[in-house]
Amino acid sequence: MTGSEFDRWLDTVMRPPAAAPSRDLLERVLAIPHTHVDDSRFDFFSLFNGWQTALAGGAICASLLAGLIVGGASPTGMATDDPLWETDIPGLTYSPGELEDWS
Amino acid sequence: MHQPLMHEPTCEELASRVVQRDRTAYALLVQRHLGRVVTIAQRIVLRRAEAEDVAQDVFIKLWQQPQAYLPHKAKFTTWLYRVTVNRALDTVRKVRTTALDPGFDMPDGLPSAQEKMESQQRQQALARAMQDLPPRQRAALVLSYQDELSDVQAAESLGISVKAYESLLVRGRKALREALIHDGL
């Protein structure tokens, strides 16, 4: 096959469209508006007004700041005089000697 | 409520109505372009079932993200074929094609059974040669046979310059011819 014969043959083979789309495909594609929701990304902040977002953000910052201040007051980062740290809740903490009751 | 168009709407007009969620405009675009989208996809992925999946994805994108088409930048068909080519090339990278079904039609008017058989053999050889082409050369060749696409539009559909597109075409045709000669056709 010469170059021009090849080009002519390729043209006859490549130019016509492939077989028509199947009925099933046509129906699936036409149904897309009914079966696919819009591709809008979920925007959490769009659920709230600006002032609500600012208020919530401020509250979160304030609580983080409070935690830093309270935590910074003790060397371990924990308030050791917290009543929960004491042994008034049985089984929660163990003083020397207490553990023996369990062994 | 969408105003009816008094003239035959262009694809660009229909696309802008799809942005406004006009289902009738979407259906018209499907009827106009589904066949061509399947043809392009099929000749790139070389398998009918995968080509139909590509076509479905293309129209899902058209419905879900119609604003991705920018009318001032390109014709609607250029954008649509670009989406098709990109999706088809993604499929080629992911899936290793086994049974080839490139969707070539047998030329009409072949008188003898012998000629029909030879034509069929050539088409099979062409399908194999197409499969061995680098995917971008394959895509360039497929687009070059779409009547409604100029060279500039075909290059835009591939996202490359006209010069790069012509280079892909020359190399693709040469490789195809050599493959067919190698197969003794």
HADDOCK unambig.tbl for C-alpha pairs under 7 A between the chains (distance, minus, plus):
assign (segid A and resid 12 and name CA) (segid B and resid 107 and name CA) 6.38 0.50 0.50
assign (segid A and resid 13 and name CA) (segid B and resid 104 and name CA) 5.74 0.50 0.50
assign (segid A and resid 13 and name CA) (segid B and resid 105 and name CA) 6.11 0.50 0.50
assign (segid A and resid 13 and name CA) (segid B and resid 106 and name CA) 6.88 0.50 0.50
assign (segid A and resid 13 and name CA) (segid B and resid 107 and name CA) 6.75 0.50 0.50
assign (segid A and resid 14 and name CA) (segid B and resid 104 and name CA) 6.47 0.50 0.50
assign (segid A and resid 14 and name CA) (segid B and resid 145 and name CA) 6.20 0.50 0.50
assign (segid A and resid 15 and name CA) (segid B and resid 145 and name CA) 5.06 0.50 0.50
assign (segid A and resid 15 and name CA) (segid B and resid 146 and name CA) 6.61 0.50 0.50
assign (segid A and resid 16 and name CA) (segid B and resid 105 and name CA) 6.95 0.50 0.50
assign (segid A and resid 17 and name CA) (segid B and resid 36 and name CA) 6.65 0.50 0.50
assign (segid A and resid 17 and name CA) (segid B and resid 39 and name CA) 5.75 0.50 0.50
assign (segid A and resid 18 and name CA) (segid B and resid 39 and name CA) 4.96 0.50 0.50
assign (segid A and resid 18 and name CA) (segid B and resid 103 and name CA) 4.89 0.50 0.50
assign (segid A and resid 18 and name CA) (segid B and resid 104 and name CA) 6.19 0.50 0.50
assign (segid A and resid 18 and name CA) (segid B and resid 105 and name CA) 6.76 0.50 0.50
assign (segid A and resid 19 and name CA) (segid B and resid 103 and name CA) 6.70 0.50 0.50
assign (segid A and resid 20 and name CA) (segid B and resid 35 and name CA) 5.78 0.50 0.50
assign (segid A and resid 21 and name CA) (segid B and resid 35 and name CA) 5.74 0.50 0.50
assign (segid A and resid 21 and name CA) (segid B and resid 38 and name CA) 6.93 0.50 0.50
assign (segid A and resid 25 and name CA) (segid B and resid 52 and name CA) 6.86 0.50 0.50
assign (segid A and resid 29 and name CA) (segid B and resid 56 and name CA) 5.85 0.50 0.50
assign (segid A and resid 29 and name CA) (segid B and resid 59 and name CA) 6.64 0.50 0.50
assign (segid A and resid 30 and name CA) (segid B and resid 27 and name CA) 6.09 0.50 0.50
assign (segid A and resid 32 and name CA) (segid B and resid 60 and name CA) 6.39 0.50 0.50
assign (segid A and resid 33 and name CA) (segid B and resid 23 and name CA) 6.83 0.50 0.50
assign (segid A and resid 33 and name CA) (segid B and resid 63 and name CA) 6.63 0.50 0.50
assign (segid A and resid 38 and name CA) (segid B and resid 64 and name CA) 5.04 0.50 0.50
assign (segid A and resid 39 and name CA) (segid B and resid 64 and name CA) 5.30 0.50 0.50
assign (segid A and resid 39 and name CA) (segid B and resid 65 and name CA) 6.84 0.50 0.50
